[in-house]
């Protein structure tokens, strides 16, 4: 089954809360990718947070600053869905 990310909230510890279209919330840990290959462009926590967005229905970083879906770094939503921890909504009062 294909899943789409509808909202993301990057955190100061190189993690991102990813909200999926089926109501699932995952906490994606970016730390293993810091400084590796193309991800080196977002190894600064400020850039990681500032450029984090949703493009192409997945977690992405807007490298160009133009929201061009061809000039971004993204991670397949299936990867995030299968490899990330399920969490409760951090914005919920009961979380």
N, C-alpha and C positions, 0 to 999 in steps of 0.2 A: 504494500500500500504506500502510495506517495503522500508525504506530509509537507505542508507549507508552514513557514514561520510567518507570523503576523505582527509580532512586536518583539523588541529586544531591549534589555537594560544592562549595559556594561557596568562592571564593578571595578573598584580600585585595586583589586587583587588579580587582575587578568582573568576574571570569570565573566560570563554573560548569562543572564536569565533569558531564555528563549521561550516565547509563547507560541504554541502551535495551533493550527486551525481546528484541531479536534479537542481543544481545551487542555491538553497536556502542557506542563511547564517543565523544562529541563534546565539544569545548570551546567553550562559548557565550560570546561576548564581549558583555557588557552595556553597555560604556562608551558606545557611540553613543546609548543611551537615557537616560543619566543626566540628570536634571532636566527631562525632557520629559513633559508631560501627566501621566497617572496615575502614571508611573514616578518622578515627583518624590518620592513617598512613601517610596521606598527608595533615595534618592540618597546617604544616609549609609551608609558602609561597614558600620557596626555593624548597622543595620537590614537592610541587604542580606544579610548573612550570617545574622543571628539569625532572620529571618523566612523564609528560603529553605527550601523543602520540595517534596514531590511531592503534588499534588492533581489530581484529574481526569486522572490518568495523564500529567501534564505538569509542567514546571518552573513553580513558583508561589511567591508570597510571601504568607504568612499575615498579612494586614494587621490583622485583628480580634483575632488571638491565640486564636481559638476553633476553628480548623481548619474553618471554614465555607466550603465550596467556592463559595458565592455571594458571599463577601466576601474575595476574594483577587485578586491580580494574577497573571495567568498569560500564558504565551507558547505558542502552538500547537506541539505536538511536531513537526509537519511542517516548520514554519519552522526550528526548531532542527536537525532532521535534514538538511534541504536546504542551509541557509546556514552551518552551523558546520563547523569543521575536525575531521576524524577524528583521534583521538589514541590512543596506547596507554594502558593502565590506569596512572594515576600511583601507584596503591597497590601495583602489582606490583613485585617485586624486580628484574625485568628491564627495567623502564621507563626 
